[in-house]
Amino acid sequence: MKQKLLFLLCALCTYVLTAQAVFPDTFEFRGINSNAPDVGVVPAPGPNPAGLDVAVLPTLTGRLSAPVLVDLDGDGDLDMVSGAQAADGKLFYFENTGSATAPNWVQTAQPALDAVAIAPGGNNETKGQFIDIDDDGDFDLFLATKNDINQFNFNDIHYYQNTGTATAPNFVEATISGILNQNIANFPGLGFVDLDNDDDYDMVGIGSDSISYLENTGTKIAPMFERRLHLDNPWDMNTGTGVLDRNWPHGDILVTMPSFEDVDRDGDFDLIVGTDTGLVRWVENIGTPTAPDFGTYAYQNMTGDLETFDFGQFATVSFGDVNDDGVLDAILGSFSPGYFAWFEGVLTMPLSIEEESIATITVSPNPVKDILTVAFKSNQANKTSITMYSITGQMVYNSDTHVQNQGRVQIDVSKLQSGLYFLNIKSNNGQTIVKKITVN
């Protein structure tokens, strides 16, 4: 018997969904800084500004850029960290003093971040990105800068290992093979994604109207990067030999950051960028999870309020589930003048469920601390793809497994940061079960 489902997920329920349900159908404007100009959606500060209406902009120039969402203090909600153009070359921390369901961001001192600064003299431009690059259960920091400490503008990727914990980070500058002196852009921004589906994070650099791809040729525990050019770079199909030979057709990604989400829910990562003119656009991956292909790089519009939202000069966008409803939301930053806004991700179409199929798979325990067990009570599924995502959309587990004779799959979550995750189980008949998992 089939029913219509009006809600996406509940904490202790499993549904058989007809589509991947992490990326929303549409976006609704929620809040912005009170000093922001009219953006043509809803006048500032919006119906639920979540502290952004009074958010302190801590640079003398007011120029901020590239907010990203990360649970930096391990309390189960998403904080915000912003880059900036500032003389002290710092990142700025906005703690979520609200909750996992009702965000409220307040600019706050954060000793671990405050200790990270590249100030070679004059204003430097910084953009931070957080990823558990060594698979030890806490967030490490990558810092992209216009200049390094020696005022060189070709050494623009810096890595800081988290030697602390998931609740009390401590960032120590370290080295990873392949990131030194890469010169990816004059105004670089970084994104991390498993672009080739080999269970580790690759690095994508963006800025100065070009896109660079640094493949992780190491492992998820011991990464090492190798820059890929031309036919080996999904965004650079020229066959020349010059490093700057680019085939990317858009001249409006001078100062931005790349985000990777499955926008069209077809099982691979698409590219999302903020443009120089303040719009958010996405580029479809028409390839596969193991062999990405971004076609002619044609821009496509976002949906809802985010389709026509003009965020001003040099916009950036990042994603995370800031209200704990199982759907990704968007946080945006404007460079000049600097301000932030957020948009709630919303599902507009009801999803169907197949009641008879619910009993065929169990996932336990939930909440889980060490080992998550996926048990199959039927031998009808010959092959199943199991993928696990964080609330920020990062893939933390991916495996194709034959289950007919095996009966169960065990997933070690002991190294994951505590919080909310989504377990996606896709059978060879095309059905996808999405399970909301809490890791303690």
Secondary structure, 3 states (H helix, E strand, C coil): CEEEECCCCCCCCEEEECCCCCCCCEEEEEEECCCCCCCCCCCCCCCCCCCHHHCCCCCCCCCEEEEEEECCCCCCCCEEEEEEEECCCECEEEEECCCCCCCCEEECCCHHHHCCECCCCCCEEEEEEEECCCCCCCCEEEEEECCCCCCCCCCCEEEEEECCCCCCCCEEEECCCCCCCCCCCCCCEEEEECCCCCCCCEEEEEECCEEEEEEECCCCCCCCEEEECHHHECCECCCCCCCCCCCCCCCCCCCCCCEEECCCCCCCCEEEEECCCCCEEEECCCCCCCCCCCCCCCCEECCCHHHHCCCCECCEEEEECCCCCCCCEEEEEECECCEEEEEEEECCCCEEEEHHHHCCEEEECCCECCEEEEEECCCCCCEEEEEEEECCCCEEEEEEEECCCCCEEEEECCCCCCEEEEEEEEECCCCEEEEEEEEC
